Structure formats: structure tokens, C-alpha cells
């Protein structure tokens, strides 16, 4: 059975026994013996070498097993590439194999998401403070291309934990207004604050620490206050924290 299958594969690929012998590095006499005796048991390692040389799955030699669809015959272009590969010296073949491995890996791995760069302002102030002021020193920070973030800031202190950990980087957008419960970056009377925002019915603004152990760092600004209040942007969080 193996012999007849081997003979069929040679005919399909228009290969002689001696050409297969050279490709598989198997003595031609061994191949002649397999074809002639047909039912001879063949060493699995030898079958593996033959399947690689013939570019077929080893299951082709076991027709009683469930097997995938036969490998389509090489096109004229593929035969030409094979012929040119055979004419290469050892360094040339190594180059071709390296290219094939790299391209196979590229096709197997999903393409990484496209990224863009935004400024990361890295000057922290006191606990719970941030420093996103334009013109200060910054480094570039990579975010997904579809992220709404306009800049990033590094937060120092524990007043916004557990939502924002000490030393973590937050992404901030200037393109969205604040709703009650949102976290933002604020400039209040000379201080930069990262706080949760709320405006009450009389127009007073309340800036809360999410970590209520730091409630003494809250800021409350009445509507008639002379305090300077400016919002630099909304901090992007997975969901809106509950108000205290």
C-alpha cells in the first residue's frame, strides 16, 4: 500500500525516484524496494522524511486514517521558486528560510493595534495633585490610536485610591464636559488637583477625594466665591465612581 501511494505521489509531482532520493536523502534502492514490495512496513521516521520532501502530510501514506484535504498541486510559479531554491548555495538557502520563518510568524501573530503619542506631564505636586500645565516638561506616552485622551498626567498621593493609585498615570481628555461624579484635573487658586467633581443645586462646586480618609483635602467652592477654578480635562476611568 505505501509503495503504490509513493508511486502515485511521484507521478503527481513528475519526480523520478532518484530525484526524490536526493531531496529526502534516502537511498534510491530503498525507494525502489518500497514501491516494488508495496505492502512493506516502512519506518515512521523514513515516512516523515518522504512526506517533507514531497510536501504532503504524512497521513497521505495512511489512507485508512481520517485526513485533511490533499495539498493542492504546486502552481507553475511555485515550481519555479522551488527550482531556483535548489540552485542556491547554503548561505542563500539560509536567507530564504529566515525570510519564510519571519513571514510565517508575521501572519500567525495578530497585528498590534495602531498607536499615537500624547504628552505625559511628569511633575507631581503634593498628595492627590497633578501637573498638566502647558509648557512644562513632559515625555511622550503611547496610547491606542482611537483613544480620546489628549494628554496624560502622573498622580502622586493616596487621596484618589483605590480608583487611582499613588504614582499611576491617568489619561485625560479636554473634549468632554464634566458631569456630576466625573474625575477631573483642576486648577484651584494656584493648586493643581485631581478630584471628583460635583455641582449642587445652588451652583457650588465640590471637589472630593475618592479616598474618604483624605476628606480634609476636599475643596468646596461657593457660587459667589472669588476663588479661581479651571478644569483642565476629564480623567478617563472605566466607570464613574460613586459620589460620597
N, C-alpha and C positions, 0 to 999 in steps of 0.2 A: 504493500500500500504506500509506504513512504517513497519507494522508488518511483512509482508511477506519478505521484504528486510532484516529486522533484523534476521529473522529465517534463511534466506539463508546465511547470514554472519556467524552466529553461526555454521552452518553446515560446511562451508568452513574452518573455523578455529578449528573445532572439540572442541568447547566450549559449556558447558551447560549454562542454564540461570543463575544458581546460581554462576558459575564461573565468568560470565560477571557482575553479580550483585556485586560481591566482587571487581572486577577490576575497575568498573565505580562508585562504591559506590552509587548504585541505588537499592532501594528495589526490591527483586525478584518479588514480587507481581505486581509491576508496569510494569516490563518487560513482565510478563505473560499476563497482560491486553493489552499491546500494540500488542503483537503477536496475541492474540485471536480476538481483535476487528479490527485489520488491518488498517482500514481507519481512525482511531482516529487521531486527530491533536495532535502532540507532541510538547512540549515546546522546542524552539530552543536551550536553554541552556542545556536541557537534551540530545538533539541530539548531541551537541558538546561533551559532556562527553562520550556518547556512541561511537562516531567516534574516540575519542582519545584512549579509551580502546580497540577498535577493530583495531586501527591503519589503518583507512581508511579516506579519505576526507569526510567531512560532505555532499558533493554533492551526495555521494552514496545513500543517503536517498531521493534524489530528482531526479529521473530518467528522468524527463522531461527537466531538465537543461542540457546544454552542459557541459560535464565534461571531465577531462583528463582520460587517460587510467587507468584502475583499477590497484591498487597497487599489484604487484606480491606477491604470497603467500610466507610467510617466509620459508627459507630453514631449513633443519634439524639442521644445526649449529645455525641459528638464534633462533629457538625454544629452543635449549639447553641453549643459553645465556639468553633468557627470563626466563626460569625455574630457572636458577642459580640466576638471579637478584631477583626473587621473594623470594628466600630463604635468602637474605641478610637482616641484620638489618638496622635501619635508617642511622647510620653513613656510612655503606658500600654503601648504595644507593646514599648518597650524594657524595661520592667519584666517583662513576660511572657516575653520572650526570655531575660532574665537568669535568671529562675527556672527556665526549661526547661533552660538550659545547666548550671546548678548541680545540678539534679536528675539530669540525664543523667550528669554527672561522678560524682555520688554512687553511681549504680547501676553504673557501669563500674569504679570502684575498689573493691577488697575492703575490708570494714570492718576498721579497725585492731583488733588484739587488745585486750581489756579489760585495764586496768592497775590496780594498787593501790600505795599508798605505804608504805614502810618507813623507819625511821630509818637514816641513813648517818652513822656516827661518824667525824669527820674530824680527830681529834687523833692524829697519828702519834708513835710513840716512836722508839727507835733502830732501826738496820737490822734488818729482819725482825720488827719489833714492830707491834702494832695496839692500838687503844683502844676497845673496845666497852662500856666500863663504863656501867651505867645512870646517868642523871642528868647525864652530860657533854653538852657542846654537840653538836648534830647538825643535819643538814639532812634534808629528806625526799627519798627516792630512789624512782623509779618502777620497778616490776618487773611482769612479766605476772601476771595475776590468779591463775593456777594455780601460780605459783612457790612452792616450800616455804620460801623464805627468810623469816626473822624480822627480820633486820637486815642491814646492810652495814657494812663497815669498809674504810678506805683503808690499804693496806700500804706501808710505807716500807723501802727497802733491797733488796739483791740476794740475800739468803740463800735465797729460795724460787724463784729463777729456775731454769729457764725457765718453770716452771708458773705462777708469779705474779710479774709484772714489778713493778719499783720504781714506786710511785705508783699502782698499779692498785687497783680496787675489787673486793672479794670479797663474795659473798653467803653468809650464814651461817644455818644452821637450828639451833634448840635442840631440835627434835623427834626427833632421831635420835641413837642412841648411836654411839660410835666403834668401828670395827673396826681391826685392825692395817693400817697403810698409809694410813688416812684422814688428812686435814689438818684441824687444828682451831685454835681460838683458846684459849690457856691463860693462866691467872694462876698464876705460879710465884714464890713468895717476893717479892711486890711488883712483879714484872715481867709485862707483857702480851706474850705470844709467839704468833706464827703458825708452827706447826711440824707435821711429820708424826709421827703417834702410833704407838707400838708398845709392847705389854706382853709381857715374856718369860715363860718357864715358871715362874720363881721369884717373879713378881709385880712386878719392877722395870719402871718406866715410862721409855721412851726417847723423847725429842722431837728429831727430826732436822731439819736444814736440807736442803732438796731440792738446793740448790746445794752440792755437796760441797767447793767451795773455801772454804766457811764452816763446815766441820765443827767448828771450835773453838767455834761458837755452839750446838752441840748441848747438850741437858740430859739427864742420866741421874739418875733418882730411885729409889734402892733401896727395897724394901718396908718396911724399918724406919727410913726417913728421917724426920726431923722437919720436912722441907720442906712448905710449903703448896702444894697443887696443886688447881686448879679449872679445869674445862673450860667455856668459855662457849658453845661450839657447834661444829658441823661445817661446814667450808668446802665449798661446793658447787663441785665441779670436774667436767669432762666425764667423766673416768675416774680411777680410783685410781692414784696414782703408785707405781712400784715402790719397795720398801724398799731402803735402801743395804746 
